[in-house]
Amino acid sequence: MSKMLKKNIINKFPEVKLLKKPRKLRQTWLKDVGFHEAPHYLERMGVLELEDFLDVTANRIDYVKFTTPQVLYSPKEWLDKKIKLYKKYNISPYLDHTYFKFAYKNNCVEYAIKHGKSLGFESIEFMNTGDEISEKQWIDWRKLTKSISINFMYEHHPLKNWKPGSSDLPSSSDEILKTAYPFLNDGAEFIVLDHEEFELQKDNAKKVFDEIINTVGLNKICFEVTSPREDINQWYKDLTSYIKLFGSECNVCNIMPSQILQVEPLRDNNLLRQF
């Protein structure tokens, strides 16, 4: 038998290499759009296809974000099935920042936190609000989440995402950390960096975000990818930029179901890419 043939028999195709969950780095967070996001999204995620999808992909997914219309307007029994399925596969379901934002607009944040817990969500995403919400109020809301055993994250957005008409300017690392610290000190699991904040930074993104990483650690950061409803191609640009600038171990979120199997090939050049 020739040496080349022996080598071909011994060698194998490269495999996807993932640490067992729970893991602190190389996390991928899914966005579950349900059926309420048309016409922005063509893909759907109902109960019937979900278990089949998770049989294939669950080892690659750490958290899953439910879009807010799905949470507010789907039958509770249906939501229960979805949430239980994700938990069965060791994927933690959480509430998007728009859930908090809508609750604030309707003056029912306390109810919303308790309601999210009653539905089975394990985390809620808060966001920066400028000076509109007092620190005392934030302390009370964070205390409430801890008292009923629901975790929370802090997502940093350009201020225009809270106050329309605000200047569309990037934040400094000091500005981001200043608003994030109270959440971290009270037990926030992550700082989520919104994709618009990253895109506004342009060539300064690595310097600004490295300063945040060096302060709190890469394991406390999750980088958000652009949603297809905003730009059909920007998600790929964001994701490849995050990996190039911050390494293959960085945590990424807002990944659509159709994109899940594309993340690891972008992290590992030995794997086969399909695009």
C-alpha positions as CSV (number, residue, x, y, z in Angstrom):
1,M,0.0,0.0,0.0
2,S,1.4,3.4,-1.0
3,K,2.4,5.9,1.7
4,M,-0.2,8.4,0.2
5,L,-3.0,5.9,0.5
6,K,-2.0,5.0,4.1
7,K,-2.1,8.7,4.9
8,N,-5.5,9.2,3.4
9,I,-6.9,6.3,5.5
10,I,-5.4,7.6,8.7
11,N,-6.5,11.2,8.2
12,K,-10.0,12.4,8.9
13,F,-12.1,15.4,8.0
14,P,-11.6,18.3,10.5
15,E,-14.3,18.2,13.2
16,V,-16.2,21.0,14.9
17,K,-14.4,21.4,18.3
18,L,-16.6,22.8,21.1
19,L,-16.3,22.8,24.8
20,K,-19.1,21.2,26.8
21,K,-21.8,23.6,28.1
22,P,-21.8,25.7,30.2
23,R,-18.9,27.4,28.6
24,K,-17.6,30.9,29.2
25,L,-16.2,31.6,25.7
26,R,-17.0,30.8,22.1
27,Q,-20.6,31.1,22.9
28,T,-23.2,31.5,20.1
29,W,-26.6,33.0,21.0
30,L,-29.6,32.3,18.8
31,K,-32.4,34.7,17.8
32,D,-35.8,33.0,17.8
33,V,-38.2,35.0,15.7
34,G,-41.3,32.8,16.0
35,F,-44.0,33.7,13.6
36,H,-44.5,37.4,14.4
37,E,-41.7,39.1,12.5
38,A,-43.0,39.1,8.9
39,P,-42.3,40.7,6.5
40,H,-38.9,41.3,7.9
41,Y,-37.9,37.7,8.2
42,L,-38.6,34.8,5.8
43,E,-37.5,32.1,8.3
44,R,-39.7,30.9,11.1
45,M,-39.3,28.8,14.2
46,G,-42.4,27.0,15.4
47,V,-42.6,24.0,17.8
48,L,-42.8,21.3,15.1
49,E,-39.5,22.1,13.5
50,L,-37.7,23.2,16.6
51,E,-36.8,19.9,18.1
52,D,-35.5,18.7,14.8
53,F,-33.4,21.9,14.5
54,L,-32.0,21.4,18.0
55,D,-31.1,17.8,17.4
56,V,-28.6,19.1,14.8
57,T,-27.5,22.5,16.3
58,A,-28.0,22.5,20.1
59,N,-24.4,21.8,20.9
60,R,-23.5,25.1,19.2
61,I,-26.1,27.3,21.0
62,D,-25.7,28.7,24.5
63,Y,-28.5,31.3,24.8
64,V,-31.7,32.0,22.8
65,K,-33.4,35.4,22.6
66,F,-37.2,35.4,22.0
67,T,-38.4,38.4,20.0
68,T,-40.8,40.5,22.0
69,P,-43.9,40.2,19.8
70,Q,-43.6,36.4,20.1
71,V,-43.5,36.7,23.9
72,L,-46.4,39.1,24.2
73,Y,-48.8,37.6,21.7
74,S,-48.2,33.9,21.4
75,P,-50.4,31.4,23.3
76,K,-48.8,30.6,26.6
77,E,-49.1,26.8,26.0
78,W,-47.1,27.2,22.8
79,L,-44.4,29.4,24.5
80,D,-44.2,26.8,27.3
81,K,-43.4,24.1,24.8
82,K,-40.7,26.1,23.1
83,I,-39.0,27.2,26.3
84,K,-39.0,23.7,27.7
85,L,-37.5,22.4,24.5
86,Y,-34.6,24.9,24.7
87,K,-34.0,24.0,28.3
88,K,-34.1,20.3,27.4
89,Y,-31.1,21.0,25.2
90,N,-29.3,23.1,27.8
91,I,-30.0,26.4,26.0
92,S,-30.9,29.4,28.2
93,P,-33.9,31.5,27.0
94,Y,-33.8,35.2,27.6
95,L,-35.9,38.3,27.0
96,D,-34.8,40.9,24.5
97,H,-34.1,44.6,25.5
98,T,-37.2,45.6,23.5
99,Y,-39.3,43.6,26.1
100,F,-37.9,45.9,28.9
101,K,-38.3,49.0,26.7
102,F,-41.9,48.2,25.9
103,A,-42.6,47.5,29.5
104,Y,-41.1,50.9,30.5
105,K,-43.3,52.7,27.9
106,N,-46.3,51.0,29.5
107,N,-45.3,51.6,33.1
108,C,-45.2,47.9,34.0
109,V,-41.5,47.0,34.4
110,E,-42.0,45.2,37.7
111,Y,-44.9,43.2,36.2
112,A,-42.8,42.4,33.1
113,I,-39.9,41.0,35.1
114,K,-42.2,38.8,37.2
115,H,-44.2,37.8,34.1
116,G,-41.0,36.8,32.2
117,K,-40.0,34.6,35.2
118,S,-43.4,33.0,35.3
119,L,-43.1,32.1,31.6
120,G,-39.8,30.3,32.3
121,F,-37.2,32.8,31.0
122,E,-33.9,32.7,32.7
123,S,-32.6,36.2,31.9
124,I,-33.7,39.6,30.9
125,E,-31.8,42.2,28.9
126,F,-31.6,45.8,30.2
127,M,-30.2,48.7,28.2
128,N,-28.8,52.2,28.7
129,T,-31.4,54.9,28.9
130,G,-29.4,58.1,29.3
131,D,-30.6,60.1,32.3
132,E,-34.2,59.1,32.0
133,I,-34.2,56.4,34.7
134,S,-32.7,57.2,38.1
135,E,-30.0,55.0,39.6
136,K,-32.3,54.3,42.5
137,Q,-35.0,52.9,40.2
138,W,-32.4,50.7,38.4
139,I,-31.2,49.4,41.8
140,D,-34.8,48.4,42.7
141,W,-35.3,46.6,39.4
142,R,-32.0,44.7,39.6
143,K,-32.9,43.8,43.2
144,L,-36.3,42.5,42.0
145,T,-34.7,40.3,39.3
146,K,-32.4,38.8,41.9
147,S,-35.1,38.3,44.4
148,I,-37.1,36.1,42.0
149,S,-34.1,34.3,40.6
150,I,-34.1,35.7,37.1
151,N,-30.7,36.8,35.7
152,F,-30.0,40.0,33.8
153,M,-27.7,41.4,31.1
154,Y,-26.7,44.9,30.2
155,E,-26.8,45.8,26.5
156,H,-25.1,49.0,25.4
157,H,-26.8,50.9,22.5
158,P,-26.2,54.2,20.8
159,L,-28.5,56.5,22.8
160,K,-30.7,57.1,19.7
161,N,-32.1,53.5,20.2
162,W,-33.7,54.8,23.5
163,K,-34.2,58.4,22.6
164,P,-35.0,58.9,18.9
165,G,-33.4,62.0,17.5
166,S,-30.3,61.7,19.8
167,S,-26.9,62.2,18.2
168,D,-25.7,59.2,16.2
169,L,-22.3,59.2,17.8
170,P,-20.1,56.3,19.1
171,S,-19.4,55.9,22.8
172,S,-16.0,55.9,24.4
173,S,-14.9,52.9,26.5
174,D,-15.2,55.0,29.6
175,E,-18.8,55.9,28.7
176,I,-19.8,52.3,28.1
177,L,-18.1,51.1,31.3
178,K,-19.6,53.9,33.4
179,T,-23.1,52.8,32.5
180,A,-22.3,49.1,32.7
181,Y,-20.5,49.0,36.1
182,P,-23.7,49.3,38.2
183,F,-25.2,46.3,36.3
184,L,-22.0,44.3,36.6
185,N,-21.6,45.1,40.3
186,D,-25.1,43.9,40.9
187,G,-24.5,40.6,39.1
188,A,-25.1,41.1,35.4
189,E,-24.0,38.1,33.4
190,F,-22.8,40.0,30.3
191,I,-22.2,43.3,28.7
192,V,-23.8,42.9,25.2
193,L,-22.4,45.4,22.7
194,D,-25.0,46.4,20.2
195,H,-24.0,46.0,16.5
196,E,-24.8,49.7,15.8
197,E,-22.3,50.8,18.5
198,F,-19.7,48.7,16.8
199,E,-20.5,50.0,13.3
200,L,-20.4,53.6,14.5
201,Q,-16.9,53.1,15.9
202,K,-15.5,52.3,12.4
203,D,-11.7,52.1,12.6
204,N,-11.7,52.9,16.3
205,A,-13.7,49.8,17.2
206,K,-10.8,47.6,18.2
207,K,-9.2,50.2,20.5
208,V,-12.4,51.0,22.2
209,F,-13.7,47.5,22.7
210,D,-10.2,46.2,23.7
211,E,-10.2,48.7,26.5
212,I,-13.6,47.2,27.7
213,I,-12.3,43.6,27.3
214,N,-9.1,44.4,29.2
215,T,-11.2,45.8,32.0
216,V,-13.9,43.2,32.5
217,G,-12.6,40.2,30.5
218,L,-13.6,38.7,27.2
219,N,-15.9,36.2,28.9
220,K,-18.1,39.0,30.1
221,I,-18.7,40.4,26.6
222,C,-21.0,39.3,23.9
223,F,-20.9,41.0,20.4
224,E,-24.2,41.5,18.6
225,V,-24.5,40.8,14.9
226,T,-26.8,42.9,12.7
227,S,-30.3,41.4,12.1
228,P,-31.2,40.6,8.5
229,R,-34.2,42.9,8.9
230,E,-31.7,45.8,8.9
231,D,-29.2,44.6,6.4
232,I,-29.2,41.2,4.7
233,N,-25.4,41.1,4.3
234,Q,-24.2,43.1,7.3
235,W,-24.4,40.1,9.7
236,Y,-21.6,38.5,7.8
237,K,-19.4,41.6,7.9
238,D,-20.0,42.0,11.7
239,L,-19.3,38.4,12.5
240,T,-16.1,38.2,10.5
241,S,-14.9,41.5,11.9
242,Y,-15.6,40.3,15.5
243,I,-13.6,37.1,15.0
244,K,-10.8,39.0,13.2
245,L,-10.5,41.7,15.8
246,F,-11.3,39.9,19.0
247,G,-10.4,36.2,18.3
248,S,-12.3,33.1,17.5
249,E,-13.2,32.6,21.2
250,C,-15.4,35.7,21.4
251,N,-19.1,35.3,22.2
252,V,-21.5,36.4,19.5
253,C,-25.3,36.9,19.6
254,N,-28.4,37.7,17.5
255,I,-27.6,34.8,15.2
256,M,-30.6,33.7,13.1
257,P,-31.5,30.0,12.8
258,S,-30.3,29.9,9.2
259,Q,-26.9,31.3,10.3
260,I,-26.2,29.0,13.2
261,L,-24.2,26.4,11.3
262,Q,-22.1,29.1,9.6
263,V,-20.6,30.5,12.8
264,E,-18.0,27.8,13.6
265,P,-16.7,27.6,10.0
266,L,-16.0,31.3,10.3
267,R,-14.2,30.7,13.6
268,D,-12.1,27.8,12.3
269,N,-10.6,27.9,8.8
270,N,-10.2,24.2,8.8
271,L,-13.9,23.7,8.5
272,L,-15.9,23.6,5.3
273,R,-17.6,26.9,4.5
274,Q,-20.9,26.8,2.5
275,F,-20.9,30.4,1.4
